[in-house]
């Protein structure tokens, strides 16, 4: 799996940088790589720590590799971050980080990509030209009001592996691969942000346009069998137009989106104390084995492992 590949890259980095000596810092020991207008930092923390400050000078995309972080930010933002998850910080933003489980044998590791605001504007302009949002939803634009909490799909995890390899390797095509990889990562980030915005619009006013009505309906009926033709009629679009508009706004097709929302709903239920079986069926799955396989692909943990982890966190 690509998550194991990312773990192996982080371990390789530690061996390469610290050969012959221990880490320079036990908390957030940082290795920096720079290329093509972007900066990759790999952070390793080897001991438990609290309230470690992180400041973002540019846009900062942070992906968890191993261990656990607890972030505290503005607007009462408090969240646990685990492998297969990431967070995005706007320029000038600060967070305080706890490392509750870090040890020398099992360090907490994450990657952080510093990306210029100009690069993000270029990707926004490109999306607005080639894949504009429905008029009622405005334009693609970065939202600097809050941290963005992302859950990695397997495709995003594979992308992060390619980006890290581009920094660590000596490939003659390195800059080209890195350029394309960062553009794709920003597009994925913006589409995730757009998806969250669309979902919020749907919750506040489902009649805003055809897509918001469909998104609201999907969210209210995740446990039911959902028919694409019914969704097309609801959006007042032909099947081809519906798929095109949906993919432009959300970055994936409607069936893939429904599966993502079902997994997110199941994850929320398990985090709230529901059993794996209960979460499986309430999220719309009819096969526990199929649900477990899809959950692990999405989050890097089997649902029972995730349930045990959440139970342990609640008991702390």
C-alpha positions as CSV (number, residue, x, y, z in Angstrom):
1,X,0.0,0.0,0.0
2,X,1.1,3.5,-0.7
3,X,0.9,4.4,3.0
4,X,3.6,1.8,3.8
5,X,5.6,3.4,1.0
6,X,5.4,6.8,2.6
7,X,6.4,5.3,6.0
8,X,9.5,3.7,4.3
9,X,10.5,7.0,2.7
10,X,10.3,8.7,6.1
11,X,12.4,5.9,7.7
12,X,14.9,6.2,4.8
13,X,15.2,9.9,5.4
14,X,15.9,9.4,9.2
15,X,18.6,6.8,8.4
16,X,20.2,9.0,5.8
17,X,20.2,12.3,7.7
18,X,21.1,10.9,11.2
19,X,23.7,8.4,10.1
20,X,26.4,8.3,12.8
21,X,24.6,10.5,15.3
22,X,21.3,11.0,17.0
23,X,18.7,13.6,16.0
24,X,19.6,17.2,16.5
25,X,16.2,17.7,18.2
26,X,13.9,15.3,19.9
27,X,10.9,17.4,19.1
28,X,10.1,18.2,15.5
29,X,13.5,17.4,14.1
30,X,13.3,18.9,10.7
31,X,14.9,17.9,7.3
32,X,14.4,20.3,4.5
33,X,14.4,19.8,0.7
34,X,13.8,22.6,-1.8
35,X,13.0,22.5,-5.5
36,X,10.7,24.1,-8.1
37,X,9.3,26.8,-5.9
38,X,8.3,24.4,-3.2
39,X,9.8,23.3,0.1
40,X,9.4,19.8,1.6
41,X,10.1,19.4,5.3
42,X,10.0,16.0,7.1
43,X,9.4,16.3,10.8
44,X,10.2,13.6,13.3
45,X,9.4,13.8,17.0
46,X,10.9,11.2,19.4
47,X,9.4,12.1,22.7
48,X,6.1,13.2,24.2
49,X,5.6,16.9,23.9
50,X,2.8,19.5,24.4
51,X,2.0,22.9,22.9
52,X,4.7,22.9,20.2
53,X,4.0,26.0,18.0
54,X,3.9,25.7,14.2
55,X,3.7,28.9,12.1
56,X,2.9,29.0,8.4
57,X,4.8,31.6,6.3
58,X,3.2,30.3,3.1
59,X,0.5,27.8,2.4
60,X,1.5,24.7,4.4
61,X,0.2,21.3,3.4
62,X,0.9,18.8,6.2
63,X,0.4,15.1,5.8
64,X,0.7,12.6,8.7
65,X,3.0,9.6,8.1
66,X,3.2,7.8,11.5
67,X,2.0,8.4,15.0
68,X,-0.5,11.0,16.2
69,X,-0.7,14.7,16.6
70,X,-3.4,16.8,18.4
71,X,-3.8,20.3,16.9
72,X,-5.2,23.4,18.6
73,X,-6.0,26.4,16.5
74,X,-8.1,29.5,16.3
75,X,-11.9,29.4,16.4
76,X,-11.7,26.6,19.0
77,X,-10.2,24.2,16.4
78,X,-9.1,21.0,18.2
79,X,-8.5,17.8,16.2
80,X,-6.5,14.6,16.3
81,X,-4.5,13.8,13.2
82,X,-3.5,10.3,12.2
83,X,-1.9,8.7,9.2
84,X,-3.9,9.0,6.0
85,X,-5.0,12.5,7.2
86,X,-3.6,16.0,6.5
87,X,-4.2,19.6,7.4
88,X,-3.7,22.8,5.4
89,X,-2.7,26.1,7.0
90,X,-3.0,29.5,5.5
91,X,-0.1,32.0,5.4
92,X,0.3,33.7,8.8
93,X,-1.7,31.0,10.6
94,X,-0.4,29.3,13.8
95,X,-1.3,26.1,15.7
96,X,-0.1,24.4,18.9
97,X,0.6,20.7,18.6
98,X,0.6,17.9,21.1
99,X,2.6,14.7,20.6
100,X,1.0,12.3,23.1
101,X,2.5,9.0,21.8
102,X,6.0,9.8,20.4
103,X,8.9,7.6,21.5
104,X,12.4,7.0,20.1
105,X,11.2,3.6,18.9
106,X,8.0,4.9,17.3
107,X,8.5,8.5,16.3
108,X,5.7,10.7,15.1
109,X,6.5,11.7,11.6
110,X,4.8,14.1,9.1
111,X,5.6,15.9,5.9
112,X,5.0,19.6,5.3
113,X,4.9,21.2,1.9
114,X,5.4,24.9,1.8
115,X,3.8,26.3,-1.4
116,X,3.7,29.9,-2.5
117,X,0.4,31.9,-2.7
118,X,1.2,32.7,-6.3
119,X,1.3,29.0,-7.1
120,X,-2.2,28.5,-5.5
121,X,-3.6,31.5,-7.4
122,X,-2.3,30.0,-10.7
123,X,-4.1,26.7,-9.9
124,X,-7.3,28.6,-9.0
125,X,-7.1,30.6,-12.3
126,X,-6.7,27.4,-14.2
127,X,-9.7,25.7,-12.5
128,X,-11.8,28.8,-13.1
129,X,-11.0,28.7,-16.8
130,X,-11.3,25.0,-17.4
131,X,-13.6,23.8,-14.7
132,X,-15.7,26.7,-13.4
133,X,-18.1,26.2,-10.6
134,X,-21.9,26.8,-11.1
135,X,-22.5,30.5,-11.2
136,X,-24.4,30.5,-7.9
137,X,-21.3,29.2,-6.0
138,X,-18.9,31.8,-7.2
139,X,-15.3,31.0,-8.3
140,X,-12.5,28.7,-7.1
141,X,-10.6,30.6,-4.5
142,X,-8.5,29.7,-1.4
143,X,-10.3,30.0,1.9
144,X,-8.0,31.5,4.6
145,X,-10.6,31.5,7.4
146,X,-9.8,28.1,8.9
147,X,-7.7,25.0,8.9
148,X,-8.7,22.5,6.3
149,X,-8.8,18.9,7.6
150,X,-8.5,16.3,4.8
151,X,-8.8,12.6,4.7
152,X,-6.5,11.0,2.1
153,X,-7.9,8.8,-0.6
154,X,-5.5,6.1,-1.8
155,X,-4.9,8.3,-4.9
156,X,-3.8,11.2,-2.8
157,X,-1.5,9.0,-0.8
158,X,0.1,7.7,-4.0
159,X,0.5,11.3,-5.1
160,X,2.3,12.2,-1.8
161,X,4.7,9.3,-2.3
162,X,5.5,10.6,-5.8
163,X,6.1,14.1,-4.5
164,X,8.4,12.9,-1.7
165,X,10.3,10.7,-4.2
166,X,10.8,13.7,-6.5
167,X,12.5,15.6,-3.6
168,X,14.6,12.7,-2.4
169,X,15.6,11.3,-5.8
170,X,18.0,12.5,-8.4
171,X,15.8,11.9,-11.5
172,X,16.6,14.1,-14.4
173,X,12.8,14.7,-14.8
174,X,12.5,15.6,-11.1
175,X,11.4,19.3,-11.5
176,X,8.8,18.3,-14.1
177,X,7.4,15.5,-12.0
178,X,7.4,17.8,-8.9
179,X,5.7,20.6,-10.8
180,X,2.9,18.4,-12.0
181,X,2.6,16.7,-8.6
182,X,2.2,19.9,-6.6
183,X,-0.3,21.3,-9.2
184,X,-2.4,18.1,-8.8
185,X,-2.2,18.3,-5.0
186,X,-3.4,21.9,-4.9
187,X,-6.3,21.0,-7.3
188,X,-7.2,18.1,-5.0
189,X,-7.1,20.5,-2.0
190,X,-9.2,23.1,-3.6
191,X,-11.8,20.5,-4.7
192,X,-12.0,19.1,-1.2
193,X,-12.5,22.7,0.0
194,X,-15.1,23.2,-2.7
195,X,-16.8,20.0,-1.7
196,X,-17.0,21.2,1.9
197,X,-18.4,24.5,0.8
198,X,-21.0,22.9,-1.5
199,X,-22.1,20.6,1.4
200,X,-22.4,23.6,3.7
201,X,-24.5,25.4,1.1
202,X,-26.7,22.3,0.7
203,X,-27.3,22.1,4.4
204,X,-28.2,25.8,4.7
205,X,-30.2,26.1,1.4
206,X,-30.7,23.0,-0.7
207,X,-32.6,25.0,-3.3
208,X,-29.6,27.2,-4.2
209,X,-29.1,25.1,-7.4
210,X,-29.4,21.6,-8.8
211,X,-26.2,20.4,-7.3
212,X,-26.8,21.6,-3.8
213,X,-30.2,19.9,-3.9
214,X,-28.6,16.6,-5.0
215,X,-25.8,16.9,-2.4
216,X,-28.3,17.5,0.4
217,X,-30.4,14.5,-0.8
218,X,-27.4,12.2,-0.9
219,X,-26.4,13.3,2.7
220,X,-30.0,12.6,4.0
221,X,-30.2,9.2,2.3
222,X,-26.8,7.6,2.6
223,X,-28.3,4.4,4.1
224,X,-30.6,4.0,1.1
225,X,-30.0,2.7,-2.5
226,X,-29.4,5.9,-4.5
227,X,-30.3,5.9,-8.2
228,X,-28.3,8.1,-10.6
229,X,-31.2,8.7,-12.9
230,X,-33.2,10.1,-9.9
231,X,-30.4,12.4,-9.0
232,X,-30.2,13.7,-12.6
233,X,-33.9,14.5,-12.6
234,X,-33.5,16.2,-9.3
235,X,-30.7,18.4,-10.7
236,X,-32.7,19.0,-13.9
237,X,-29.8,17.8,-16.0
238,X,-29.1,15.2,-18.6
239,X,-26.9,12.3,-17.4
240,X,-23.8,13.6,-19.3
241,X,-24.3,17.2,-18.0
242,X,-24.9,16.0,-14.5
243,X,-21.7,13.9,-14.5
244,X,-19.7,16.9,-16.0
245,X,-21.0,19.5,-13.5
246,X,-20.6,17.1,-10.5
247,X,-17.1,16.3,-11.4
248,X,-16.2,19.9,-12.0
249,X,-17.6,21.0,-8.6
250,X,-16.5,18.1,-6.4
251,X,-13.6,16.5,-8.3
252,X,-15.1,13.0,-8.5
253,X,-18.1,11.3,-10.0
254,X,-21.4,11.0,-8.1
255,X,-21.0,7.3,-7.2
256,X,-17.4,7.8,-5.9
257,X,-18.7,10.8,-3.9
258,X,-21.5,8.7,-2.4
259,X,-19.0,6.1,-1.3
260,X,-16.7,8.7,0.3
261,X,-19.7,10.2,2.2
262,X,-20.7,6.8,3.4
263,X,-17.2,6.1,4.7
264,X,-17.1,9.5,6.3
265,X,-20.5,8.8,8.0
266,X,-19.3,5.4,9.2
267,X,-16.1,7.0,10.6
268,X,-18.2,9.6,12.5
269,X,-20.4,6.9,13.9
270,X,-17.5,4.8,15.1
271,X,-15.7,7.8,16.6
272,X,-19.0,8.5,18.5
273,X,-19.0,5.0,20.0
274,X,-21.1,3.0,17.5
275,X,-20.1,-0.6,16.8
276,X,-18.4,-1.4,13.5
277,X,-21.5,-3.5,12.5
278,X,-23.9,-0.7,13.4
279,X,-21.8,1.9,11.5
280,X,-21.5,-0.4,8.4
281,X,-25.3,-0.7,8.0
282,X,-26.3,2.8,9.0
283,X,-23.9,4.2,6.4
284,X,-25.5,2.2,3.7
285,X,-23.3,-0.9,3.3
286,X,-24.8,-4.3,3.1
287,X,-21.6,-6.4,3.4
288,X,-19.4,-6.0,6.4
289,X,-16.3,-7.4,4.6
290,X,-16.8,-5.0,1.7
291,X,-17.2,-2.1,4.1
292,X,-14.0,-3.1,6.1
293,X,-12.0,-3.3,2.9
294,X,-13.2,0.1,1.6
295,X,-12.7,1.7,5.0
296,X,-9.1,0.5,5.2
297,X,-8.4,1.7,1.7
298,X,-9.7,5.1,2.6
299,X,-8.2,5.6,6.1
300,X,-5.3,3.2,6.3
301,X,-6.8,1.3,9.2
302,X,-9.4,-1.5,9.5
303,X,-12.6,-0.2,11.1
304,X,-12.0,-2.4,14.2
305,X,-8.5,-0.9,14.6
306,X,-10.0,2.5,14.2
307,X,-12.7,1.8,16.8
308,X,-10.0,0.5,19.3
309,X,-8.0,3.6,18.7
310,X,-10.9,5.9,19.3
311,X,-11.9,4.0,22.5
312,X,-8.4,4.4,23.8
313,X,-8.5,8.2,23.0
314,X,-11.8,8.6,24.9
315,X,-10.3,6.9,27.9
316,X,-7.3,9.2,28.1
